[in-house]
């Protein structure tokens, strides 16, 4: 039998006047009166005077004292006298079996049975149903006895060990704990108690996160509590095992301001200071480990000064009991703590029997007609006990549906090495009386687990600002390039490079750069409910930006590729490609991207997921952990490393960057700064490269050609004269012919100058020849006359100066002039 309660140890009869007053009261109350023909009702009782729990030493005198009072009352069973027939059970089930046989088979018939120990009560209550007997126990705490199916006629004034559990649950709720741990010694009483606690905390929304048990050595169980971060711990074990447990608690440092232990309150006040050879901890170690723990203890003596059904206060009862014990030391008298329960058990039985007189009389029955086959009388006694409610010396007496006593619970806390009362709890009324003197090592009651603070990881603001500056400058560069391209759209060199496609590229680059801003926006800037919209901005800006920028570049590259790889006859046709075909190609690529984005948006839209990382401990002695969290824009079926679906074709520089960025960004997705920096800078650098390569050479060449050569005005005038051509190939041919004409004019001038020189040489040679041979020439002229036309001047064979045409400058004619 487990001895429950320390309360009675704190009530000491320290002065003689209390004993004198109690003796005079009892002299009047117990003065024998003649029975006057009263009928006797017999109670068969088993009081353990020896054995594991010799509770009968104090409980028997207490019960006899109650019987004397009841038999002297004229308002309670006036026609009956209760008589107690008892034996010493020695708290032994085997011995009790023999005694039970004697009680049942020996006259007179017993109306009620009153066992003591839990093991004996289990035996008696299980057999009593076969004999149609009510069992009322005064000293049984086993939770197993609350089983109404197994023990249908069992009642007890000793509360069940599970009565601690409503108090524990109420304290858990008071201190806002939702997670507890348990450690128990492997015995039936503690297992049953813990099963009941598990059911109660589940109904209260409290979780038992750790449940440990041990048989003799609690070392492993305590280590498991430490490993699993147990904070609020309920311990269920006997006193000797309690010392073993807290020695291990000291070694594992499972005490202090982070922990609270709940123990049973019926240990000795100095249980942790008792030397125990089975542990290797000092008294100082034990005192340090147990400081601050909370105990719950069944109140077995009414703390209030009230007179109940017996017309005695609890203090008067103690004085009368001490007188009947003859001055024995209460601490050496077995069952002294449970004596009020035995006293109230007799009163509960007497009041119940008194309540059955009238109903039985109405049915034509009497109490003295009871036998082991009369179910009607048993049913009336059961009904009367089940509805009992009165004030006793142990407090308010009432039974629950399982026949167990409902009693108040005393709550104490070990403060400075001694127990202090901090409150009472009445489970029947669900009333907590709190003194407010609880003391904690920390600022207050500890948390039931390590407090986890969720902390979102955000992109570094310095990094975001720096990258935003680069993106902003890139957008400004794109605006400058776009403005220059539009303003100089009439310049032929700009026209030759398909300015509208270049404009699309510039717009697409600016859109891609604009996507950098939502890429770095997170919960630091906006509310989480708006984060989905930011995800969509990332997706659409980057997707459409890449389609415009690199779709237009791809179109130009593809056109040039076809121009130089086709056959000659097809090449001539390609030279006359209409611009609308180029724009249509870009439009098709853009439409494909828009369609894919719309399908993505409908089938598998982007949503926010939160990634959790390993908890981190902050600096300092704080009972908290940081739970880092990171928000991602994700979808179930598509990878969104930059918020854009992959394109089929990229120009070389962006393609290389994307091939590098995509896998690296996925690897670095859990590192927000590295991921943002890598993705954003890849966008920025690819756009910068595109703008610089595409526009800067045009700007430099155009400025050098049109400004340094003074051709700005002439080119514009020529353009105004000829008009804007819608066909770039015809304009190119026209410009080529003009260049050829200017070159031929220079050649003609050089040839005319050479012809003049040759003509002059011929004239000189002819004059010289005439001077040398004048006579011969004269004779020849006389002898061979010829028509004038046959002796024409050589110069007459040449065209007039300045009148040479391109036909006269043929290569076959020029060499003849040098002969």
C-alpha positions in Angstrom: 0.0 0.0 0.0 1.3 3.4 -0.9 1.1 5.8 1.9 -0.2 9.1 0.4 0.0 12.4 2.2 2.3 14.5 4.3 -0.4 16.9 5.5 -1.1 15.2 8.8 2.5 15.3 9.7 2.2 19.1 9.8 -0.6 18.9 12.4 0.9 18.3 15.8 -0.9 18.3 19.1 1.5 20.7 20.8 -0.5 21.9 23.8 -2.4 20.2 26.6 -5.5 22.3 26.4 -6.4 20.9 23.0 -6.2 17.3 24.4 -8.3 18.4 27.4 -11.0 19.9 25.3 -11.1 16.9 23.0 -11.3 14.5 25.9 -14.3 16.4 27.4 -16.0 16.4 24.1 -15.5 12.7 23.6 -16.7 12.0 27.1 -20.0 13.5 26.3 -20.3 12.1 22.8 -19.1 8.5 23.6 -21.0 8.1 26.9 -22.6 4.7 26.5 -26.4 4.6 26.0 -28.5 1.5 26.2 -29.4 -0.1 22.9 -33.1 -0.1 23.8 -33.8 -3.1 21.5 -31.8 -1.8 18.4 -31.2 -4.2 15.6 -27.6 -4.8 14.7 -26.1 -4.4 11.3 -22.7 -6.0 10.9 -19.7 -4.7 8.9 -17.0 -7.1 7.9 -13.6 -5.3 7.9 -10.0 -6.2 7.1 -7.5 -3.9 8.9 -3.8 -4.5 8.1 -2.1 -4.3 11.5 1.2 -5.4 10.1 2.8 -6.1 6.7 3.7 -3.8 3.9 1.3 -1.1 5.1 0.2 -1.5 8.7 -2.6 1.1 8.2 -4.9 -0.6 10.6 -2.9 0.7 13.6 -4.5 4.1 13.3 -7.5 3.4 10.9 -9.1 0.8 13.3 -9.3 3.2 16.3 -10.5 5.9 14.0 -13.3 3.7 12.6 -14.3 2.6 16.1 -14.5 6.2 17.2 -16.8 6.9 14.3 -19.0 3.9 15.1 -19.4 5.1 18.7 -20.6 8.5 17.5 -23.0 7.0 15.0 -24.5 4.6 17.4 -25.1 7.4 19.9 -26.9 9.6 17.4 -30.7 9.5 17.5 -31.1 11.1 14.0 -29.0 8.5 12.2 -30.2 4.9 12.1 -32.2 5.3 15.3 -33.5 1.7 15.1 -30.1 0.2 14.3 -26.7 -0.3 15.8 -23.6 -0.8 13.7 -21.1 -3.4 14.8 -17.6 -4.0 13.3 -16.2 -7.5 12.8 -12.6 -7.2 11.7 -9.5 -9.2 11.1 -5.8 -8.4 10.5 -5.2 -8.9 6.7 -1.5 -8.1 7.0 -1.9 -6.4 3.6 -1.5 -9.9 2.1 -3.9 -11.1 -0.6 -3.3 -14.7 0.3 -4.1 -14.2 4.0 -7.1 -12.0 3.0 -8.6 -14.8 0.9 -8.8 -17.0 4.0 -10.2 -14.2 6.1 -12.8 -13.3 3.5 -14.0 -16.9 3.5 -14.5 -16.7 7.2 -16.4 -13.4 7.0 -18.7 -14.8 4.4 -19.4 -18.2 5.8 -19.5 -17.3 9.4 -22.6 -15.8 11.1 -23.8 -13.1 11.3 -24.4 -11.9 7.7 -22.3 -8.9 6.9 -24.1 -6.0 5.2 -20.9 -4.3 3.9 -17.2 -5.2 3.5 -14.4 -2.7 4.4 -10.9 -3.7 3.1 -7.7 -1.6 3.4 -4.8 -2.2 1.0 -5.2 -1.9 -2.7 -4.1 -5.6 -3.3 -6.6 -6.8 -0.7 -9.3 -4.5 -2.0 -8.8 -5.9 -5.5 -9.4 -9.4 -4.2 -12.4 -8.5 -2.0 -14.1 -6.3 -4.6 -13.8 -8.8 -7.3 -15.4 -11.5 -5.1 -18.1 -9.3 -3.6 -20.1 -9.1 -6.8 -20.7 -12.8 -6.4 -22.1 -12.3 -2.9 -24.2 -9.3 -3.7 -22.1 -7.1 -1.3 -21.2 -3.5 -1.3 -17.4 -2.8 -0.7 -16.3 0.4 0.9 -12.5 0.8 1.2 -10.7 3.4 3.3 -7.1 2.9 2.2 -6.9 1.8 -1.5 -5.4 4.2 -4.1 -4.8 1.9 -7.1 -6.3 3.4 -10.3 -7.3 -0.2 -11.4 -10.0 -0.2 -8.8 -11.9 2.5 -10.8 -12.9 -0.1 -13.3 -16.7 -0.3 -12.9 -17.0 -3.4 -15.2 -14.6 -5.4 -13.0 -15.6 -3.9 -9.6 -19.3 -2.9 -10.0 -20.0 -2.5 -6.2 -16.8 -0.9 -5.1 -16.5 2.5 -3.3 -13.6 4.2 -1.5 -13.0 7.2 0.6 -9.3 7.1 -0.3 -8.9 9.0 -3.5 -7.5 7.2 -6.5 -3.9 7.9 -7.4 -5.2 9.5 -10.6 -6.7 12.3 -8.6 -3.4 14.0 -8.9 -3.9 14.2 -12.6 -6.8 16.8 -12.7 -4.6 19.0 -10.5 -1.6 18.6 -12.8 -3.7 19.4 -15.9 -5.1 22.5 -14.2 -1.5 23.7 -13.4 -0.4 23.0 -17.0 -3.2 25.2 -18.2 -2.5 27.9 -15.6 1.1 28.1 -16.7 0.2 27.8 -20.4 2.1 24.6 -21.1 1.0 22.5 -24.0 3.8 19.9 -24.1 5.0 17.7 -21.2 7.2 14.7 -20.6 6.8 11.8 -18.2 9.1 9.3 -16.5 7.7 6.4 -14.5 8.8 3.4 -12.5 7.4 0.3 -14.1 4.7 -0.7 -11.7 0.9 -1.2 -12.1 -0.1 1.8 -10.0 2.1 4.2 -11.8 1.3 2.8 -15.2 -2.4 3.2 -14.6 -1.9 6.7 -13.3 0.0 7.6 -16.4 -2.6 6.1 -18.7 -5.2 8.3 -17.0 -3.0 11.4 -17.3 -2.4 10.7 -21.0 -6.2 10.7 -21.5 -6.8 13.8 -19.5 -4.1 15.9 -21.2 -5.3 14.8 -24.6 -8.7 16.1 -23.8 -7.1 19.4 -22.6 -5.1 19.7 -25.8 -1.8 19.0 -24.1 0.8 16.7 -25.7 3.0 14.2 -24.0 6.0 14.5 -26.2 8.3 12.2 -24.3 7.3 9.1 -22.3 10.1 7.2 -20.5 10.0 4.3 -18.0 12.5 2.3 -16.0 12.5 -0.7 -13.7 15.5 -0.1 -11.4 18.0 2.1 -13.1 16.7 5.4 -14.4 20.0 6.6 -16.0 19.0 5.8 -19.6 15.5 7.3 -19.2 16.9 10.6 -17.8 19.4 10.8 -20.7 16.6 10.4 -23.2 14.6 13.2 -21.5 17.7 15.4 -21.9 18.2 14.4 -25.5 14.6 15.0 -26.5 14.5 18.5 -24.9 12.0 17.7 -22.2 11.2 20.7 -20.0 8.0 20.0 -18.0 8.5 16.6 -16.5 6.0 14.5 -14.4 7.8 11.8 -12.3 5.9 8.8 -11.0 8.1 6.6 -8.7 8.6 5.6 -5.2 10.8 7.6 -2.8 13.8 5.3 -3.1 13.7 5.5 -6.9 13.2 9.3 -6.6 16.7 9.6 -5.1 18.1 7.6 -8.0 16.3 9.7 -10.6 17.5 13.0 -9.2 21.0 11.9 -8.9 20.9 11.3 -12.6 19.1 14.6 -13.1 22.0 16.3 -11.4 24.5 14.6 -13.6 22.6 15.5 -16.8 21.9 19.1 -15.6 18.2 18.5 -16.2 17.3 21.1 -13.6 17.3 24.9 -13.2 15.3 27.7 -14.7 14.5 25.8 -17.9 12.9 22.8 -16.1 10.0 22.0 -13.8 9.5 18.6 -12.1 6.2 17.4 -10.8 6.4 14.7 -8.1 4.1 12.8 -5.8 3.6 14.6 -2.5 3.6 11.7 -0.1 7.4 11.4 0.2 9.0 12.4 3.5 9.8 16.1 3.8 13.5 15.4 3.8 13.5 12.5 1.3 16.3 14.0 -0.8 18.6 14.5 2.2 18.5 10.8 3.3 21.7 9.0 2.7 21.3 6.3 0.2 24.1 3.9 -0.6 22.6 3.2 -4.1 23.5 6.6 -5.4 26.8 8.5 -5.7 25.5 12.1 -5.3 26.0 14.2 -2.2 23.3 15.9 -0.2 24.3 19.2 -1.7 24.0 17.7 -5.2 20.5 16.4 -4.5 19.4 19.6 -2.8 20.5 21.6 -5.9 18.8 19.2 -8.3 15.4 19.1 -6.6 15.1 22.9 -5.9 11.8 24.4 -7.3 10.0 21.1 -8.0 6.2 21.0 -7.5 4.3 18.3 -5.6 0.6 17.4 -5.6 -0.8 15.6 -2.5 -4.3 14.5 -1.7 -5.7 16.5 1.2 -6.7 13.9 3.9 -7.5 16.4 6.6 -9.8 19.3 6.1 -7.7 22.5 6.2 -10.8 24.6 7.2 -12.3 24.8 10.6 -15.7 23.5 9.9 -18.0 21.1 11.7 -19.3 18.4 9.4 -21.7 15.5 9.8 -19.9 14.2 12.9 -20.0 17.6 14.6 -16.2 17.6 14.9 -13.6 19.8 13.3 -10.4 18.3 11.9 -8.4 19.6 14.8 -10.9 18.1 17.3 -10.7 14.8 15.5 -6.9 14.7 15.7 -7.1 15.4 19.4 -9.6 12.6 20.0 -7.6 10.2 17.9 -4.4 11.0 19.8 -6.3 10.3 23.0 -7.6 6.9 21.7 -4.0 6.0 20.6 -2.7 6.6 24.1 -0.1 9.1 23.1 1.7 7.1 20.5 4.0 8.9 18.1 2.0 9.5 14.9 5.0 9.0 12.7 5.4 5.6 14.2 1.8 4.6 13.9 0.8 3.0 10.6 -2.1 4.6 8.8 -2.1 7.8 10.8 -2.3 9.9 7.6 -5.3 7.8 6.4 -7.1 7.8 9.7 -9.5 10.6 8.7 -10.5 8.5 5.6 -11.4 5.5 7.7 -13.4 7.8 10.0 -15.3 9.3 7.1 -15.9 5.9 5.6 -17.9 4.8 8.6 -19.9 8.1 8.4 -20.5 7.6 4.7 -21.8 4.1 5.3 -24.0 5.2 8.2 -25.5 8.1 6.2 -26.1 5.9 3.2 -27.8 3.2 5.3 -29.9 5.8 7.0 -31.0 7.1 3.6 -32.2 3.6 2.5 -34.6 3.1 5.4 -37.6 5.0 3.9 -37.2 3.6 0.3 -36.9 0.1 1.6 -39.9 0.5 3.8 -41.9 1.7 0.9 -41.0 -1.5 -1.0 -41.7 -3.7 2.0 -38.1 -4.3 2.9 -36.0 -3.7 6.0 -32.2 -3.5 6.4 -32.2 -6.4 8.8 -33.7 -8.5 6.1 -30.5 -8.3 4.0 -29.0 -11.5 2.8 -26.5 -12.4 0.0 -29.3 -13.0 -2.5 -31.4 -9.8 -1.9 -30.5 -7.5 -4.8 -33.1 -4.9 -3.9 -31.5 -3.9 -0.6 -28.0 -3.9 -2.2 -29.3 -1.7 -5.0 -30.7 0.8 -2.5 -27.4 0.9 -0.6 -25.5 1.4 -3.8 -27.7 4.2 -4.9 -27.4 5.9 -1.5 -23.6 5.7 -1.5 -23.3 6.8 -5.0 -25.2 10.1 -4.1 -23.3 10.7 -0.9 -22.3 14.3 -0.2 -21.3 15.6 3.2 -18.6 17.4 5.1 -16.2 15.1 6.9 -13.0 15.6 8.8 -11.0 14.8 5.6 -13.0 17.4 3.6 -16.0 17.2 1.4 -17.0 13.6 0.8 -18.4 12.7 -2.6 -17.8 9.8 -5.0 -17.4 9.9 -8.8 -18.9 7.6 -11.3 -16.3 5.0 -10.6 -16.9 5.1 -6.9 -13.7 6.9 -6.1 -13.5 9.7 -3.6 -13.3 13.2 -4.9 -11.1 15.3 -2.7 -9.0 18.4 -2.7 -5.4 18.4 -3.7 -2.7 20.3 -2.0 -0.1 21.9 -4.2 3.4 22.6 -2.7 6.7 23.8 -4.1 10.2 23.2 -2.7 11.6 26.6 -1.9 15.0 26.9 -0.3 15.0 23.3 0.8 11.6 23.2 2.4 8.1 22.7 1.1 5.7 25.7 0.9 2.0 25.5 0.2 1.2 27.4 -3.0 -2.4 26.4 -3.6 -5.3 23.9 -3.4 -7.4 22.4 -6.1 -10.9 21.0 -5.7 -11.4 18.7 -8.6 -15.1 18.2 -7.9 -15.8 21.9 -8.0 -12.9 22.6 -10.5 -11.8 25.4 -8.2 -8.2 26.4 -7.9 -7.2 28.4 -4.8 -3.9 30.0 -5.5 -1.7 31.8 -2.9 0.5 33.5 -5.5 3.7 32.7 -3.6 5.3 30.4 -6.2 9.0 31.1 -6.8 10.9 30.5 -10.0 14.6 30.5 -10.7 14.1 32.6 -13.8 11.8 35.5 -14.5 8.7 33.2 -14.3 7.5 29.7 -15.2 9.7 28.3 -17.9 8.5 27.5 -21.4 7.4 23.9 -22.1 9.9 23.6 -24.8 12.7 25.7 -26.4 11.0 28.8 -27.8 11.5 28.8 -31.6 11.4 32.2 -33.1 10.7 32.2 -36.8 13.0 34.6 -38.7 12.8 35.2 -42.4 15.9 35.6 -44.4 15.9 38.6 -46.6 18.2 39.8 -49.4 20.9 42.2 -48.1 19.7 45.7 -48.6 23.2 46.9 -49.5 23.4 44.3 -52.2 20.0 45.0 -53.4 20.7 48.8 -53.6 24.0 48.2 -55.5 22.5 45.8 -58.0 19.5 48.2 -58.4 21.9 51.0 -59.3 23.5 48.9 -62.0 20.1 48.0 -63.3 19.0 51.6 -63.2 22.0 52.7 -65.2 21.4 50.0 -67.7 17.9 51.2 -68.2 19.2 54.7 -68.6 21.7 53.4 -71.2 18.8 51.6 -73.0 16.8 54.8 -73.1 19.8 56.7 -74.6 20.4 54.0 -77.2 16.7 53.9 -78.1 16.5 57.7 -78.4 19.6 57.8 -80.6 18.2 55.1 -82.8 14.9 56.8 -83.2 16.3 60.3 -83.7 18.8 59.1 -86.4 16.4 56.7 -88.1 16.7 58.6 -91.4 20.4 58.2 -91.5 21.2 55.5 -94.1 23.7 53.7 -91.9 21.1 53.4 -89.2 18.5 52.3 -91.7 20.7 49.6 -93.0 20.8 47.9 -89.5 17.0 47.4 -89.2 16.3 50.2 -86.6 12.9 48.8 -85.6 14.5 45.5 -84.6 17.1 47.4 -82.7 14.4 49.3 -80.9 12.8 46.1 -79.9 16.1 44.8 -78.6 16.5 48.0 -76.5 13.0 47.8 -75.1 13.5 44.1 -74.3 16.8 44.8 -72.5 15.1 47.5 -70.4 12.3 45.1 -69.5 14.8 42.4 -68.5 16.6 45.0 -66.3 13.3 46.0 -64.7 12.9 42.4 -63.6 15.9 42.8 -61.3 13.9 45.0 -59.0 11.1 42.4 -58.2 13.8 39.7 -58.1 15.2 41.4 -55.0 11.9 42.5 -53.4 10.9 40.2 -50.5 9.1 40.3 -47.2 11.4 43.1 -46.0 9.7 45.5 -48.4 6.1 44.1 -48.8 3.5 42.0 -47.0 3.6 38.3 -47.7 0.1 38.5 -49.2 1.5 40.7 -52.0 4.5 38.5 -52.6 2.6 36.4 -55.2 2.1 39.5 -57.4 5.9 40.2 -57.2 6.5 36.6 -58.4 4.2 37.2 -61.4 6.1 40.5 -62.2 9.4 38.6 -62.2 8.0 36.0 -64.6 6.4 38.3 -67.1 9.0 41.0 -67.2 11.9 38.7 -67.6 10.1 36.4 -70.1 8.8 39.1 -72.3 12.1 41.1 -72.0 14.2 38.2 -73.2 11.7 37.4 -76.0 11.8 41.0 -77.3 15.6 41.5 -76.9 17.0 38.3 -78.1 14.1 37.3 -80.3 14.8 40.4 -82.5 18.5 39.6 -82.5 17.9 36.0 -83.4 15.7 37.2 -86.3 18.5 39.3 -87.7 21.1 36.5 -87.3 18.8 34.0 -88.9 18.2 36.3 -91.9 21.9 36.8 -92.4 22.5 33.1 -92.0 20.0 32.3 -94.7 21.4 35.1 -97.0 24.9 33.6 -97.1 24.1 29.9 -97.1 21.5 29.8 -99.9 22.2 29.4 -103.6 22.8 32.3 -105.9 19.3 32.5 -107.4 17.7 32.3 -103.9 20.2 34.8 -102.6 19.0 37.4 -105.0 15.5 36.9 -103.7 16.7 37.2 -100.1 18.3 40.5 -100.8 14.8 41.9 -101.4 13.3 40.6 -98.1 10.4 42.8 -97.0 10.8 44.3 -93.4 7.4 43.1 -92.3 8.7 39.5 -92.5 11.3 40.2 -89.9 8.8 41.9 -87.6 6.4 39.0 -88.1 9.2 36.6 -87.0 9.7 38.5 -83.8 6.0 38.6 -83.3 5.7 34.8 -83.6 8.5 34.3 -81.0 6.9 36.8 -78.7 3.4 35.2 -79.1 4.9 31.7 -78.3 6.4 33.1 -75.1 3.2 34.9 -74.1 1.1 31.7 -74.8 3.5 29.6 -72.8 3.3 32.1 -69.9 -0.5 32.2 -70.0 -0.7 28.4 -70.0 1.8 28.3 -67.1 -0.3 30.8 -65.3 -3.5 28.8 -65.7 -2.2 25.2 -65.3 0.5 25.6 -62.7 0.6 29.2 -61.3 3.4 30.4 -59.2 2.9 30.3 -55.4 4.9 31.0 -52.3 6.7 28.2 -50.5 8.7 28.6 -47.3 12.0 26.7 -46.9 13.1 25.8 -43.3 16.7 25.6 -42.3 18.4 24.1 -39.3 17.6 25.9 -36.1 20.3 28.3 -34.8 21.1 29.2 -31.2 21.5 32.9 -30.6 24.3 34.3 -28.5 23.8 34.5 -24.8 22.0 32.3 -22.3 18.6 32.5 -24.0 16.2 29.7 -24.0 15.3 30.3 -27.6 16.3 29.0 -31.0 16.1 30.8 -34.3 14.2 29.1 -37.1 15.5 30.6 -40.4 12.9 30.7 -43.1 13.2 31.7 -46.8 10.4 32.4 -49.2 10.5 31.1 -52.8 8.4 31.6 -55.9 7.8 28.1 -57.1 5.3 26.0 -59.0 4.7 22.3 -58.8 5.7 21.2 -62.3 8.1 23.8 -63.7 11.5 25.1 -62.6 11.6 28.8 -62.1 15.2 29.6 -61.5 14.7 33.2 -62.8 11.0 33.3 -63.2 11.1 32.7 -66.9 10.6 29.6 -69.1 13.7 28.6 -71.1 13.9 29.9 -74.7 14.9 27.9 -77.7 17.6 30.2 -79.0 19.9 32.7 -77.3 22.7 34.8 -78.8 26.1 33.7 -77.8 27.0 35.9 -74.9 23.6 35.6 -73.1 23.4 31.9 -73.9 26.7 31.3 -72.1 25.6 33.4 -69.1 22.2 31.6 -68.9 23.9 28.1 -69.2 26.1 29.1 -66.2 23.5 31.0 -64.2 20.7 28.4 -64.3 22.4 25.5 -62.5 24.4 27.7 -60.2 21.2 29.6 -59.1 19.4 26.4 -58.4 22.3 25.2 -56.3 22.4 28.5 -54.4 18.7 28.8 -54.0 19.0 28.4 -50.2 21.4 31.3 -50.0 19.3 34.3 -50.8 22.2 36.8 -51.2 24.3 34.6 -53.4 21.3 33.5 -55.5 20.0 37.1 -56.0 23.5 38.4 -56.8 24.3 35.7 -59.3 20.9 35.9 -61.1 20.7 39.7 -61.1 24.2 40.3 -62.2 23.8 37.7 -65.0 20.8 39.7 -66.3 22.7 43.0 -65.9 25.9 41.9 -67.6 24.1 40.2 -70.5 22.0 43.3 -71.1 25.0 45.5 -70.9 26.9 43.4 -73.3 24.0 43.4 -75.7 23.5 47.1 -75.6 27.2 47.9 -75.9 27.8 45.5 -78.8 24.7 46.4 -80.7 24.5 50.2 -80.3 27.9 51.6 -79.3 29.6 50.8 -82.6 26.7 52.4 -84.5 26.9 55.5 -82.4 30.6 55.8 -82.8 30.7 55.1 -86.5 27.8 57.4 -87.2 29.2 60.2 -85.2 32.6 59.9 -86.8 31.2 59.6 -90.3 28.6 62.3 -90.1 30.5 64.9 -88.0 34.3 64.5 -88.6 33.9 64.1 -92.4 31.4 66.9 -92.7 29.0 64.6 -94.4 26.1 65.1 -92.0 24.4 67.8 -94.1 25.2 66.2 -97.5 23.9 62.8 -96.4 20.8 64.4 -95.1 20.4 66.4 -98.3 21.0 63.4 -100.5 18.5 61.5 -98.4 15.9 64.3 -98.8 16.5 64.5 -102.5 16.2 60.8 -103.1 13.5 60.3 -100.6 13.3 57.6 -98.0 13.5 54.3 -99.7 11.4 51.4 -98.5 13.7 49.0 -100.1 17.2 48.9 -98.5 18.6 46.8 -101.4 17.8 49.5 -104.0 19.3 52.2 -101.8 22.5 50.2 -101.6 22.7 49.8 -105.3 22.2 53.5 -105.9 24.9 54.4 -103.4 27.3 51.9 -105.1 26.6 53.4 -108.6 27.3 56.9 -107.3 30.7 55.8 -105.9 31.6 54.1 -109.1 30.6 57.2 -111.1 32.9 59.4 -109.0 35.8 57.0 -109.4 35.3 56.8 -113.2 35.2 60.6 -113.5 38.6 60.7 -111.8 40.0 58.1 -114.2 38.6 60.1 -117.2 40.3 63.2 -116.0 43.6 61.4 -115.7 43.3 59.9 -119.2 42.4 63.2 -120.8 45.5 64.7 -119.3 47.6 61.9 -120.7 46.1 62.2 -124.1 46.9 65.9 -124.2 50.5 65.1 -123.4 50.7 62.5 -126.1 49.2 64.9 -128.7 51.8 67.5 -127.9 54.6 64.9 -128.3 53.2 63.9 -131.7 53.2 67.5 -132.9 56.8 68.0 -131.9 58.0 64.8 -133.5 56.2 65.7 -136.7 57.8 69.1 -136.8 61.2 67.7 -136.3 60.8 65.2 -139.0 59.7 67.9 -141.5 62.8 70.0 -140.8 65.2 67.1 -141.5 63.8 65.9 -144.8 62.1 68.9 -146.4 63.4 68.2 -150.0 62.5 64.6 -150.0 59.2 65.4 -148.7 58.7 68.0 -151.5 59.8 65.5 -154.2 57.5 62.9 -153.0 54.7 65.4 -152.9 55.4 66.2 -156.6 55.9 62.6 -157.8 53.1 61.1 -155.7 50.3 63.5 -155.4 47.4 62.3 -153.2 44.2 63.7 -152.2 44.3 66.0 -149.2 42.2 63.7 -147.2 44.8 60.9 -147.4 47.4 63.1 -145.6 45.3 64.1 -142.6 46.9 65.4 -139.4 47.5 62.7 -136.8 45.8 64.9 -134.2 42.7 64.7 -136.2 42.5 61.0 -135.3 41.9 61.9 -131.6 38.6 63.3 -130.2 38.5 66.9 -129.1 39.9 67.7 -125.7 37.3 67.3 -123.0 35.0 65.2 -125.2 36.3 61.8 -124.4 33.6 59.4 -123.5 33.7 56.2 -121.5 33.6 54.3 -124.8 36.9 55.9 -125.8 38.6 54.8 -122.6 38.4 51.1 -123.3 41.5 49.2 -122.2 42.2 48.0 -125.7 42.5 51.5 -127.0 44.6 53.1 -124.3 47.8 51.2 -125.1 47.8 52.3 -128.7 48.3 55.8 -127.6 51.7 55.0 -126.2 53.1 53.4 -129.5 
